[in-house]
Protein backbone atom coordinates (compact mmCIF):
# COMPACT_ATOMS: atom_id res chain seq x y z
CA UNK A 1 0.00 0.00 0.00
CA UNK A 2 1.38 3.43 -0.88
CA UNK A 3 0.46 6.98 0.08
CA UNK A 4 -1.86 7.32 -2.93
CA UNK A 5 -3.85 4.26 -1.80
CA UNK A 6 -4.17 5.62 1.73
CA UNK A 7 -5.35 9.00 0.43
CA UNK A 8 -7.98 7.28 -1.73
CA UNK A 9 -9.24 5.36 1.28
CA UNK A 10 -9.46 8.50 3.41
CA UNK A 11 -11.27 10.38 0.65
CA UNK A 12 -13.76 7.51 0.34
CA UNK A 13 -14.47 7.75 4.08
CA UNK A 14 -14.87 11.53 3.79
CA UNK A 15 -17.41 11.09 0.97
CA UNK A 16 -19.32 8.43 2.85
CA UNK A 17 -18.43 5.76 0.31
CA UNK A 18 -16.65 3.64 2.93
CA UNK A 19 -17.15 3.24 6.66
CA UNK A 20 -14.40 4.01 9.16
CA UNK A 21 -14.39 0.32 10.15
CA UNK A 22 -13.85 -0.78 6.55
CA UNK A 23 -11.05 1.74 6.14
CA UNK A 24 -9.36 0.56 9.35
CA UNK A 25 -9.55 -3.03 8.15
CA UNK A 26 -7.75 -2.13 4.92
CA UNK A 27 -5.10 0.07 6.55
CA UNK A 28 -4.52 -2.35 9.42
CA UNK A 29 -2.26 -4.53 7.34
CA UNK A 30 0.59 -5.36 9.68
CA UNK A 31 3.35 -2.76 9.31
CA UNK A 32 6.04 -5.39 8.88
CA UNK A 33 6.31 -9.08 8.13
CA UNK A 34 8.66 -11.36 10.03
CA UNK A 35 10.14 -13.88 7.61
CA UNK A 36 12.60 -15.33 10.09
CA UNK A 37 15.87 -13.76 9.01
CA UNK A 38 14.36 -10.31 8.32
CA UNK A 39 11.50 -8.13 9.51
CA UNK A 40 10.38 -6.55 6.25
CA UNK A 41 9.01 -3.00 6.56
CA UNK A 42 5.74 -2.93 4.56
CA UNK A 43 4.70 0.62 5.52
CA UNK A 44 7.88 2.49 4.65
CA UNK A 45 6.42 3.77 1.39
CA UNK A 46 3.44 5.15 3.29
CA UNK A 47 5.74 6.95 5.74
CA UNK A 48 8.54 8.04 3.43
CA UNK A 49 7.25 7.75 -0.13
CA UNK A 50 9.85 5.10 -1.04
CA UNK A 51 9.63 1.40 -0.29
CA UNK A 52 12.31 -0.35 1.75
CA UNK A 53 15.66 -0.51 -0.04
CA UNK A 54 17.51 -3.82 0.34
CA UNK A 55 21.19 -3.64 1.26
CA UNK A 56 22.65 -6.56 -0.69
CA UNK A 57 26.11 -6.91 0.86
CA UNK A 58 26.20 -9.67 3.46
CA UNK A 59 22.89 -11.19 2.36
CA UNK A 60 22.54 -14.36 0.29
CA UNK A 61 20.62 -14.43 -2.98
CA UNK A 62 17.97 -16.57 -1.25
CA UNK A 63 17.53 -14.00 1.51
CA UNK A 64 17.26 -11.13 -0.95
CA UNK A 65 14.74 -13.07 -3.05
CA UNK A 66 12.62 -13.70 0.05
CA UNK A 67 12.63 -10.02 1.04
CA UNK A 68 11.82 -9.01 -2.54
CA UNK A 69 8.94 -11.46 -2.72
CA UNK A 70 7.51 -10.09 0.54
CA UNK A 71 7.77 -6.47 -0.57
CA UNK A 72 6.28 -7.10 -4.00
CA UNK A 73 3.54 -9.23 -2.47
CA UNK A 74 2.52 -6.20 -0.36
CA UNK A 75 2.10 -4.07 -3.49
CA UNK A 76 5.50 -2.35 -3.75
CA UNK A 77 6.07 -1.46 -7.40
CA UNK A 78 9.80 -0.65 -7.52
CA UNK A 79 12.47 -2.01 -5.19
CA UNK A 80 16.21 -1.32 -5.17
CA UNK A 81 18.94 -3.68 -4.03
CA UNK A 82 22.21 -1.86 -3.34
CA UNK A 83 25.81 -3.11 -3.05
CA UNK A 84 25.05 -6.19 -5.12
CA UNK A 85 27.88 -7.82 -7.09
CA UNK A 86 27.36 -9.27 -10.55
CA UNK A 87 27.65 -12.91 -9.46
CA UNK A 88 25.02 -12.58 -6.75
CA UNK A 89 22.81 -10.56 -9.10
CA UNK A 90 22.80 -13.38 -11.66
CA UNK A 91 21.94 -15.88 -8.92
CA UNK A 92 19.12 -13.63 -7.67
CA UNK A 93 17.67 -13.04 -11.13
CA UNK A 94 17.41 -16.80 -11.68
CA UNK A 95 15.26 -17.09 -8.55
CA UNK A 96 12.72 -14.44 -9.60
CA UNK A 97 9.47 -15.20 -11.36
CA UNK A 98 9.19 -14.61 -15.14
CA UNK A 99 6.83 -11.69 -14.62
CA UNK A 100 9.29 -9.63 -12.56
CA UNK A 101 11.10 -6.88 -14.44
CA UNK A 102 14.71 -6.94 -13.26
CA UNK A 103 17.58 -4.63 -14.20
CA UNK A 104 21.15 -4.80 -12.95
CA UNK A 105 23.45 -1.76 -13.12
CA UNK A 106 26.93 -3.20 -12.77
CA UNK A 107 28.89 0.03 -12.28
CA UNK A 108 26.48 1.19 -9.60
CA UNK A 109 26.18 -2.29 -8.06
CA UNK A 110 22.43 -1.70 -7.88
CA UNK A 111 19.60 -3.96 -9.06
CA UNK A 112 16.06 -2.72 -9.61
CA UNK A 113 13.02 -4.97 -9.45
CA UNK A 114 9.89 -3.46 -11.00
CA UNK A 115 9.32 -0.25 -12.93
CA UNK A 116 10.82 3.08 -11.91
CA UNK A 117 8.48 6.10 -11.95
CA UNK A 118 8.74 8.83 -14.57
CA UNK A 119 11.17 11.63 -13.78
CA UNK A 120 9.55 14.45 -11.83
CA UNK A 121 10.48 16.89 -9.11
CA UNK A 122 11.59 20.50 -8.92
CA UNK A 123 14.31 20.17 -11.55
CA UNK A 124 17.46 18.30 -12.44
CA UNK A 125 20.04 16.62 -10.22
CA UNK A 126 23.60 17.23 -11.43
CA UNK A 127 26.20 14.66 -10.41
CA UNK A 128 29.81 15.83 -10.73
CA UNK A 129 32.96 13.83 -10.07
CA UNK A 130 36.52 14.92 -9.53
CA UNK A 131 37.90 12.07 -11.63
CA UNK A 132 37.05 8.95 -13.60
CA UNK A 133 37.98 6.79 -10.59
CA UNK A 134 35.00 8.31 -8.72
CA UNK A 135 32.47 7.09 -11.31
CA UNK A 136 31.39 3.88 -9.47
CA UNK A 137 30.25 5.98 -6.49
CA UNK A 138 28.69 8.51 -8.87
CA UNK A 139 26.77 5.79 -10.68
CA UNK A 140 25.41 4.52 -7.37
CA UNK A 141 24.08 8.04 -6.74
CA UNK A 142 22.83 8.47 -10.31
CA UNK A 143 20.97 5.16 -10.52
CA UNK A 144 19.43 5.80 -7.09
CA UNK A 145 18.17 9.21 -8.25
CA UNK A 146 16.83 7.88 -11.55
CA UNK A 147 15.13 4.90 -9.94
CA UNK A 148 13.34 7.20 -7.49
CA UNK A 149 12.06 9.42 -10.33
CA UNK A 150 14.58 12.21 -10.94
CA UNK A 151 16.20 13.64 -14.04
CA UNK A 152 19.98 13.28 -13.76
CA UNK A 153 22.78 15.07 -15.59
CA UNK A 154 26.19 13.39 -15.34
CA UNK A 155 29.24 15.66 -15.25
CA UNK A 156 32.22 13.39 -14.83
CA UNK A 157 35.97 14.11 -14.55
CA UNK A 158 35.78 17.83 -13.77
CA UNK A 159 38.13 17.95 -10.81
CA UNK A 160 40.17 20.91 -9.62
CA UNK A 161 43.41 19.66 -11.22
CA UNK A 162 41.90 21.02 -14.44
CA UNK A 163 39.33 23.44 -13.13
CA UNK A 164 38.56 24.82 -16.60
CA UNK A 165 36.64 21.57 -17.23
CA UNK A 166 34.23 22.44 -14.42
CA UNK A 167 33.98 26.11 -15.37
CA UNK A 168 33.10 25.15 -18.94
CA UNK A 169 30.00 23.48 -17.44
CA UNK A 170 29.07 26.11 -14.86
CA UNK A 171 25.71 26.72 -16.57
CA UNK A 172 24.66 23.13 -15.79
CA UNK A 173 25.70 23.65 -12.16
CA UNK A 174 23.79 26.93 -11.91
CA UNK A 175 20.59 25.42 -13.36
CA UNK A 176 20.55 22.40 -11.05
CA UNK A 177 18.04 21.85 -8.26
CA UNK A 178 20.59 19.76 -6.38
CA UNK A 179 24.27 19.02 -7.07
CA UNK A 180 26.07 15.93 -5.85
CA UNK A 181 29.83 16.59 -5.79
CA UNK A 182 31.90 13.40 -5.58
CA UNK A 183 35.66 13.41 -5.10
CA UNK A 184 38.55 11.63 -3.46
CA UNK A 185 42.13 12.88 -2.96
CA UNK A 186 41.75 16.22 -1.09
CA UNK A 187 38.02 16.52 -1.88
CA UNK A 188 38.21 20.14 -3.07
CA UNK A 189 35.52 19.75 -5.74
CA UNK A 190 32.66 20.21 -3.27
CA UNK A 191 33.93 23.62 -2.11
CA UNK A 192 34.36 24.87 -5.67
CA UNK A 193 30.89 23.66 -6.68
CA UNK A 194 29.47 25.20 -3.51
CA UNK A 195 30.88 28.55 -4.60
CA UNK A 196 29.08 28.33 -7.97
CA UNK A 197 25.69 26.84 -7.08
CA UNK A 198 22.62 28.48 -5.54
CA UNK A 199 21.11 25.10 -4.68
CA UNK A 200 21.95 22.49 -2.03
CA UNK A 201 25.22 20.65 -2.65
CA UNK A 202 25.69 17.12 -1.35
CA UNK A 203 29.36 16.22 -0.98
CA UNK A 204 30.50 12.62 -1.21
CA UNK A 205 34.09 11.82 -0.26
CA UNK A 206 35.49 8.72 -1.96
CA UNK A 207 38.23 6.33 -0.96
CA UNK A 208 40.21 7.29 -4.10
CA UNK A 209 43.70 8.58 -3.39
CA UNK A 210 47.25 7.81 -2.30
CA UNK A 211 48.44 6.88 1.19
CA UNK A 212 47.77 10.17 2.96
CA UNK A 213 44.22 10.17 1.63
CA UNK A 214 43.56 7.54 4.35
CA UNK A 215 40.92 5.76 2.23
CA UNK A 216 38.73 8.84 1.97
CA UNK A 217 39.20 10.32 5.43
CA UNK A 218 41.21 13.27 4.06
CA UNK A 219 38.45 14.11 1.56
CA UNK A 220 35.79 13.70 4.26
CA UNK A 221 37.52 16.15 6.59
CA UNK A 222 38.09 18.65 3.76
CA UNK A 223 34.41 18.55 2.83
CA UNK A 224 33.30 18.91 6.45
CA UNK A 225 35.57 21.94 6.78
CA UNK A 226 34.44 23.61 3.56
CA UNK A 227 34.11 27.39 3.75
CA UNK A 228 31.40 27.37 1.06
CA UNK A 229 27.82 27.53 2.31
CA UNK A 230 25.00 25.11 1.60
CA UNK A 231 27.07 21.91 1.57
CA UNK A 232 25.97 18.72 3.32
CA UNK A 233 28.37 15.78 3.57
CA UNK A 234 27.54 12.06 3.55
CA UNK A 235 29.80 9.17 4.46
CA UNK A 236 32.77 7.93 2.43
CA UNK A 237 31.70 6.21 -0.82
CA UNK A 238 28.01 6.60 0.12
CA UNK A 239 26.60 7.28 -3.34
CA UNK A 240 23.27 5.75 -2.36
CA UNK A 241 22.83 8.08 0.62
CA UNK A 242 23.64 11.11 -1.53
CA UNK A 243 21.25 10.03 -4.27
CA UNK A 244 18.43 9.42 -1.82
CA UNK A 245 18.93 12.79 -0.13
CA UNK A 246 19.04 14.54 -3.52
CA UNK A 247 15.73 12.86 -4.39
CA UNK A 248 14.13 14.12 -1.18
CA UNK A 249 15.34 17.68 -1.81
CA UNK A 250 14.20 17.57 -5.43
CA UNK A 251 10.71 16.46 -4.35
CA UNK A 252 10.13 18.88 -1.50
CA UNK A 253 6.67 20.37 -1.30
CA UNK A 254 4.87 22.65 1.10
CA UNK A 255 3.03 20.73 3.77
CA UNK A 256 -0.25 21.78 5.33
CA UNK A 257 -1.15 20.78 8.86
C-alpha positions in Angstrom: 0.0 0.0 0.0 1.4 3.4 -0.9 0.5 7.0 0.1 -1.9 7.3 -2.9 -3.8 4.3 -1.8 -4.2 5.6 1.7 -5.3 9.0 0.4 -8.0 7.3 -1.7 -9.2 5.4 1.3 -9.5 8.5 3.4 -11.3 10.4 0.6 -13.8 7.5 0.3 -14.5 7.7 4.1 -14.9 11.5 3.8 -17.4 11.1 1.0 -19.3 8.4 2.9 -18.4 5.8 0.3 -16.7 3.6 2.9 -17.2 3.2 6.7 -14.4 4.0 9.2 -14.4 0.3 10.2 -13.9 -0.8 6.5 -11.0 1.7 6.1 -9.4 0.6 9.3 -9.5 -3.0 8.1 -7.7 -2.1 4.9 -5.1 0.1 6.5 -4.5 -2.3 9.4 -2.3 -4.5 7.3 0.6 -5.4 9.7 3.4 -2.8 9.3 6.0 -5.4 8.9 6.3 -9.1 8.1 8.7 -11.4 10.0 10.1 -13.9 7.6 12.6 -15.3 10.1 15.9 -13.8 9.0 14.4 -10.3 8.3 11.5 -8.1 9.5 10.4 -6.6 6.3 9.0 -3.0 6.6 5.7 -2.9 4.6 4.7 0.6 5.5 7.9 2.5 4.6 6.4 3.8 1.4 3.4 5.1 3.3 5.7 6.9 5.7 8.5 8.0 3.4 7.3 7.7 -0.1 9.9 5.1 -1.0 9.6 1.4 -0.3 12.3 -0.3 1.8 15.7 -0.5 0.0 17.5 -3.8 0.3 21.2 -3.6 1.3 22.6 -6.6 -0.7 26.1 -6.9 0.9 26.2 -9.7 3.5 22.9 -11.2 2.4 22.5 -14.4 0.3 20.6 -14.4 -3.0 18.0 -16.6 -1.3 17.5 -14.0 1.5 17.3 -11.1 -0.9 14.7 -13.1 -3.0 12.6 -13.7 0.0 12.6 -10.0 1.0 11.8 -9.0 -2.5 8.9 -11.5 -2.7 7.5 -10.1 0.5 7.8 -6.5 -0.6 6.3 -7.1 -4.0 3.5 -9.2 -2.5 2.5 -6.2 -0.4 2.1 -4.1 -3.5 5.5 -2.4 -3.8 6.1 -1.5 -7.4 9.8 -0.6 -7.5 12.5 -2.0 -5.2 16.2 -1.3 -5.2 18.9 -3.7 -4.0 22.2 -1.9 -3.3 25.8 -3.1 -3.0 25.1 -6.2 -5.1 27.9 -7.8 -7.1 27.4 -9.3 -10.6 27.6 -12.9 -9.5 25.0 -12.6 -6.7 22.8 -10.6 -9.1 22.8 -13.4 -11.7 21.9 -15.9 -8.9 19.1 -13.6 -7.7 17.7 -13.0 -11.1 17.4 -16.8 -11.7 15.3 -17.1 -8.5 12.7 -14.4 -9.6 9.5 -15.2 -11.4 9.2 -14.6 -15.1 6.8 -11.7 -14.6 9.3 -9.6 -12.6 11.1 -6.9 -14.4 14.7 -6.9 -13.3 17.6 -4.6 -14.2 21.1 -4.8 -13.0 23.5 -1.8 -13.1 26.9 -3.2 -12.8 28.9 0.0 -12.3 26.5 1.2 -9.6 26.2 -2.3 -8.1 22.4 -1.7 -7.9 19.6 -4.0 -9.1 16.1 -2.7 -9.6 13.0 -5.0 -9.5 9.9 -3.5 -11.0 9.3 -0.3 -12.9 10.8 3.1 -11.9 8.5 6.1 -12.0 8.7 8.8 -14.6 11.2 11.6 -13.8 9.5 14.4 -11.8 10.5 16.9 -9.1 11.6 20.5 -8.9 14.3 20.2 -11.5 17.5 18.3 -12.4 20.0 16.6 -10.2 23.6 17.2 -11.4 26.2 14.7 -10.4 29.8 15.8 -10.7 33.0 13.8 -10.1 36.5 14.9 -9.5 37.9 12.1 -11.6 37.0 8.9 -13.6 38.0 6.8 -10.6 35.0 8.3 -8.7 32.5 7.1 -11.3 31.4 3.9 -9.5 30.2 6.0 -6.5 28.7 8.5 -8.9 26.8 5.8 -10.7 25.4 4.5 -7.4 24.1 8.0 -6.7 22.8 8.5 -10.3 21.0 5.2 -10.5 19.4 5.8 -7.1 18.2 9.2 -8.2 16.8 7.9 -11.5 15.1 4.9 -9.9 13.3 7.2 -7.5 12.1 9.4 -10.3 14.6 12.2 -10.9 16.2 13.6 -14.0 20.0 13.3 -13.8 22.8 15.1 -15.6 26.2 13.4 -15.3 29.2 15.7 -15.3 32.2 13.4 -14.8 36.0 14.1 -14.5 35.8 17.8 -13.8 38.1 18.0 -10.8 40.2 20.9 -9.6 43.4 19.7 -11.2 41.9 21.0 -14.4 39.3 23.4 -13.1 38.6 24.8 -16.6 36.6 21.6 -17.2 34.2 22.4 -14.4 34.0 26.1 -15.4 33.1 25.2 -18.9 30.0 23.5 -17.4 29.1 26.1 -14.9 25.7 26.7 -16.6 24.7 23.1 -15.8 25.7 23.7 -12.2 23.8 26.9 -11.9 20.6 25.4 -13.4 20.5 22.4 -11.0 18.0 21.9 -8.3 20.6 19.8 -6.4 24.3 19.0 -7.1 26.1 15.9 -5.8 29.8 16.6 -5.8 31.9 13.4 -5.6 35.7 13.4 -5.1 38.6 11.6 -3.5 42.1 12.9 -3.0 41.8 16.2 -1.1 38.0 16.5 -1.9 38.2 20.1 -3.1 35.5 19.7 -5.7 32.7 20.2 -3.3 33.9 23.6 -2.1 34.4 24.9 -5.7 30.9 23.7 -6.7 29.5 25.2 -3.5 30.9 28.5 -4.6 29.1 28.3 -8.0 25.7 26.8 -7.1 22.6 28.5 -5.5 21.1 25.1 -4.7 22.0 22.5 -2.0 25.2 20.6 -2.7 25.7 17.1 -1.3 29.4 16.2 -1.0 30.5 12.6 -1.2 34.1 11.8 -0.3 35.5 8.7 -2.0 38.2 6.3 -1.0 40.2 7.3 -4.1 43.7 8.6 -3.4 47.2 7.8 -2.3 48.4 6.9 1.2 47.8 10.2 3.0 44.2 10.2 1.6 43.6 7.5 4.3 40.9 5.8 2.2 38.7 8.8 2.0 39.2 10.3 5.4 41.2 13.3 4.1 38.4 14.1 1.6 35.8 13.7 4.3 37.5 16.1 6.6 38.1 18.7 3.8 34.4 18.6 2.8 33.3 18.9 6.4 35.6 21.9 6.8 34.4 23.6 3.6 34.1 27.4 3.8 31.4 27.4 1.1 27.8 27.5 2.3 25.0 25.1 1.6 27.1 21.9 1.6 26.0 18.7 3.3 28.4 15.8 3.6 27.5 12.1 3.6 29.8 9.2 4.5 32.8 7.9 2.4 31.7 6.2 -0.8 28.0 6.6 0.1 26.6 7.3 -3.3 23.3 5.8 -2.4 22.8 8.1 0.6 23.6 11.1 -1.5 21.2 10.0 -4.3 18.4 9.4 -1.8 18.9 12.8 -0.1 19.0 14.5 -3.5 15.7 12.9 -4.4 14.1 14.1 -1.2 15.3 17.7 -1.8 14.2 17.6 -5.4 10.7 16.5 -4.4 10.1 18.9 -1.5 6.7 20.4 -1.3 4.9 22.7 1.1 3.0 20.7 3.8 -0.2 21.8 5.3 -1.1 20.8 8.9 
